[in-house]
Amino acid sequence: MAKLRVAVIGAGGIGGTHLRAYAAWPELCELVGVADIDIEMARAKAAPYAIPAYADVQAMLDACQPDGVSICTPPKLHLPIAVEVARRHIACLCEKPPARTVAETEAIVAAFAEGGAVLQFAFCHRFHEPVRQVQELISAGKLGKIVQIYNRFGFRFDRAATSWFTDGDMAGGGVLIDTLVHSIDIFRVLAGEVTGVNAAISTTLPVAVEDSASIQVVSERSVIGSLNCSWVTPVSEAEIRIWGTEGEAIIDYATTTGARYRLVGDSEWTVSPFDGPDRFVLQAESFLRCVQSGQQPNADGREGIAVMRVIEEAYRSAFHNEK
Ligand SMILES: NC(=O)c1ccc[n+]([C@@H]2O[C@H](COP(=O)([O-])OP(=O)(O)OC[C@H]3O[C@@H](n4cnc5c(N)ncnc54)[C@H](O)[C@@H]3O)[C@@H](O)[C@H]2O)c1
């Protein structure tokens, strides 16, 4: 089968990660271009791959004729760029959050439904091997009925206050939409659809959006989730804990091992191995294989809309609770 021609739009931090991830699959694709309104950024990211850099997205799409692109720009640009990509029937791996609102996300999904090309939202944690391992433990019934899930993604995000991440118009909000979007996706994957949300947000930095957020959720399977994110706490922490009636499991992103779990009667933790590719490389592979086969991605448009509905509900709850 012919290799897919792939390009990246937005040559910042995650744009570089997408380039690296595609480059890990030379048998499936070839990188053909990078676009960024900051041409120096585009050139810097394109140089290691010896591919052309463009300051204009349309010019790159015209010149490179890619089969697939990654959209790695701030969220405000996801919709206009995605509509242009869909109009050209090009497959798209669009970074999280899908967009700033449910309405924008629905517009992206509608554009791809009309154009017919593959659309995948970049919920990368679905491809994190320890998350998959816990999914398997849950599906096999080893942990019993899942009761509670705790998650925290906390770190000190030094550029938060001085970048688009705290510009509500560009980002659609603060840490809740940016970082807690991952937590919501992971929770839905492990516990089922969210049916109830209660949220609290706070701001410590001199910015107009929240830099810390905690939400309580409940799922259709009666699993309770406590999901927490902060940009202002100094010790980086990225952890998910899952408790069931027959055991518990921990995903600790700081370790190099897979998930560890302990079942009823176990005196020791069982530690799963983890020596495969990282989540970004596996996400790229999944996208490329869907584009080749025409198969619907796991993190498709409906998933993006569902996650954004929870985000909007969480903001409604947080603003209500602030009153
Ligand atoms: N999956 C993850 O773990 C993860 C991690 C970080 C960021 N992200 C997401 O990726 C996206 C980008 O984040 P980032 O950290 O790379 O930001 P960034 O600021 O490092 O890079 C964004 C780039 O987009 C460029 N850009 C802005 N407008 C553009 C336009 N109209 N056309 C082309 N390029 C344009 C900017 O010049 C910049 O170089 C966001 O949606 C963010 O939430 C995801």
The ligand as a MOL file (V3000), in Angstrom:
LIG
                    3D

  0  0  0     0  0            999 V3000
M  V30 BEGIN CTAB
M  V30 COUNTS 44 48 0 0 0
M  V30 BEGIN ATOM
M  V30 1 N -2.0590 15.9550 23.7300 0
M  V30 2 C -1.3030 16.6170 24.5680 0
M  V30 3 O -0.7830 16.0550 25.5420 0
M  V30 4 C -1.0390 18.0790 24.3120 0
M  V30 5 C 0.0720 18.6990 24.9000 0
M  V30 6 C 0.2720 20.0550 24.6230 0
M  V30 7 C -0.6100 20.7510 23.8010 0
M  V30 8 N -1.6820 20.1090 23.2580 0 CHG=1
M  V30 9 C -2.6520 20.8380 22.4090 0
M  V30 10 O -2.0180 21.1170 21.1480 0
M  V30 11 C -2.3970 22.3960 20.6600 0
M  V30 12 C -1.1440 23.2810 20.5370 0
M  V30 13 O -0.4870 23.3420 21.7860 0
M  V30 14 P 1.0930 23.6320 21.9020 0
M  V30 15 O 1.4840 23.3390 23.3230 0
M  V30 16 O 1.8380 22.9380 20.8290 0 CHG=-1
M  V30 17 O 1.1010 25.2010 21.6760 0
M  V30 18 P 2.3150 26.0870 21.1640 0
M  V30 19 O 2.0160 27.4780 21.5490 0
M  V30 20 O 3.6100 25.4670 21.6380 0
M  V30 21 O 2.2670 25.9140 19.5830 0
M  V30 22 C 1.1760 26.3430 18.8140 0
M  V30 23 C 1.7000 26.7700 17.4680 0
M  V30 24 O 0.5920 27.0750 16.6220 0
M  V30 25 C 0.9940 28.1610 15.7970 0
M  V30 26 N -0.1790 28.8000 15.2020 0
M  V30 27 C -1.0370 29.6840 15.7740 0
M  V30 28 N -1.9720 30.0570 14.8860 0
M  V30 29 C -1.7110 29.3760 13.7240 0
M  V30 30 C -2.3220 29.3340 12.4440 0
M  V30 31 N -3.4130 30.0420 12.1560 0
M  V30 32 N -1.7760 28.5370 11.4980 0
M  V30 33 C -0.6900 27.7950 11.7670 0
M  V30 34 N -0.0460 27.8080 12.9670 0
M  V30 35 C -0.5580 28.5760 13.9250 0
M  V30 36 C 1.7820 29.0640 16.7350 0
M  V30 37 O 2.5990 29.9820 16.0360 0
M  V30 38 C 2.5690 28.0410 17.5460 0
M  V30 39 O 3.8490 27.7900 16.9870 0
M  V30 40 C -3.4420 22.9230 21.6560 0
M  V30 41 O -4.7250 22.5650 21.2320 0
M  V30 42 C -3.0740 22.2000 22.9450 0
M  V30 43 O -4.1530 22.0730 23.8550 0
M  V30 44 C -1.9000 18.7980 23.4760 0
M  V30 END ATOM
M  V30 BEGIN BOND
M  V30 1 1 1 2
M  V30 2 2 2 3
M  V30 3 1 2 4
M  V30 4 1 4 5
M  V30 5 2 4 44
M  V30 6 2 5 6
M  V30 7 1 6 7
M  V30 8 2 7 8
M  V30 9 1 8 9
M  V30 10 1 8 44
M  V30 11 1 9 10
M  V30 12 1 9 42
M  V30 13 1 10 11
M  V30 14 1 11 12
M  V30 15 1 11 40
M  V30 16 1 12 13
M  V30 17 1 13 14
M  V30 18 2 14 15
M  V30 19 1 14 16
M  V30 20 1 14 17
M  V30 21 1 17 18
M  V30 22 2 18 19
M  V30 23 1 18 20
M  V30 24 1 18 21
M  V30 25 1 21 22
M  V30 26 1 22 23
M  V30 27 1 23 24
M  V30 28 1 23 38
M  V30 29 1 24 25
M  V30 30 1 25 26
M  V30 31 1 25 36
M  V30 32 1 26 27
M  V30 33 1 26 35
M  V30 34 2 27 28
M  V30 35 1 28 29
M  V30 36 1 29 30
M  V30 37 2 29 35
M  V30 38 1 30 31
M  V30 39 2 30 32
M  V30 40 1 32 33
M  V30 41 2 33 34
M  V30 42 1 34 35
M  V30 43 1 36 37
M  V30 44 1 36 38
M  V30 45 1 38 39
M  V30 46 1 40 41
M  V30 47 1 40 42
M  V30 48 1 42 43
M  V30 END BOND
M  V30 END CTAB
M  END
